[in-house]
Amino acid sequence: MSAPRSPASEAATYSKITWRLMPYLFACYILAYVNRVNVGFAKIQMQQDLGMSDAVYGLGAGIFFIGYFLFEVPSNMMLRKIGARFLLGPIMILWGLVSAATMFAKGATSYYVLRFLLGAVESGFFPGVILYLTFWYAAKHRARMVAIFMSAVPLSGLLAGPLCGWILKDLHEVSNLAGWQWLFLVTGIPSSIAGVATLFFLTDEPEQAHWLSADEKKMVLARLHEEEQTKTGSHRLVDAFRSPAVWLLCLVYFGITAGNYGIGFWLPQVMKDTLTKDPVAIGWLFTIPSAVTVVAMFFVGRHSDATGERRWHFALSCIVAACAFAASAIPGIPGPVGFAALTLANAGTLCGFAVFWSLPTALLSGTAAAAGIAWINSVGNLAGYASPHAVGAIRDKTHSMTLALLALALAMLTAALVSLFVTRRDARRA
């Protein structure tokens, strides 16, 4: 029997795949992101308890990405050999335990070590999922799937903001533990539980999907094969590192990552400085940029897939974010206006993320795709180390966020301009 070819049957098959895989991956990424940025909320109490400066906090927040950088490419190469279940499941178990162990930090050194370990054990998750999606979805569906997956980032703010604020306030000194210690414990353990579930739930590839019919499997594999035949990009491992486009995309990803974590690790502190010092109120306010971003990412990803256009969707998202960061840096800007500008900056930055991964996956395939995706994510995520540390150092020296926000605006503008250059010939194939 031949594979189903009608648009209706194809749409129904992809809908089945999406409902099976995406809600679970989405939930896992919420857990990952909460464990990555919960330190931004913990800072409100932890910084004073441990006697840390802004620079020490920023360095520790960012050192996560050094561990991430060192282990990401090997992890993604391993996924192709052992499958998603047996890589992503243990990764989640370990990062939950390490995140929870941050409650035992006693000073700068232990804080640095635990953040480094968290980055090392989590390094394979995000690039692994991006690669995993290429095992199931052809390019015309991928931007929307990545947008769905990455909308977990702002949604994590919707969920984590009120939760973290409540933990910091209401669990403070319960059982002789500070609120920030409870925060790491409560947000870490669910990841380990989900990791165990991943070992049983996730399906590595379409051929193994007992929940798809034989015809549905044939259709999915046929679409993936057709796409591979049209690619003119690289297939070998070494090609990922020889490609100038890959290195330029590393720079692009560095820019948007700088914007993302520059705001992600510091927004609770900005709200504390300009709007309110109440942890619960900060948690609820944090849901506003998260909600706006969820809606924006959905429409940008959907429109990009519908039109097949990638480069301008990405570049304009970055330009909007750059302008918003610059506006928020205006000296003396009222707190609510600055908060609105940062909300727009957050939305623009994450809309850029939603479209970005359609670019490298259009250029690379096979082993080169696994290495290239991981390498771009590894190098780009070094901005997750540099950006929070730079913001902290600037705050220590100037006692202001103005220069830091202008630097984030420049990073986003650079990402937009370089992306337009590197995709000028490949945009139609993206």
Salt bridges, closest charged atoms under 4 A:
GLU10 OE2 - LYS140 NZ 3.42
GLU10 OE1 - ARG223 NH2 2.90
ASP54 OD1 - LYS43 NZ 3.35
ASP54 OD2 - ARG395 NE 3.30
GLU122 OE2 - ARG36 NH2 2.34
GLU173 OE2 - HIS172 NE2 3.80
GLU216 OE1 - LYS16 NZ 3.06
GLU226 OE2 - ARG5 NH1 3.28
GLU226 OE2 - ARG223 NH1 3.34
GLU227 OE2 - ARG142 NH2 2.82
GLU227 OE2 - LYS231 NZ 3.78
GLU228 OE2 - LYS231 NZ 3.43
ASP239 OD1 - ARG236 NH2 2.90
ASP273 OD2 - ARG395 NH1 2.92
ASP278 OD1 - LYS169 NZ 3.79
ASP305 OD1 - ARG310 NH1 2.85
GLU309 OE1 - HIS313 ND1 2.71
ASP426 OD1 - ARG429 NH2 2.28
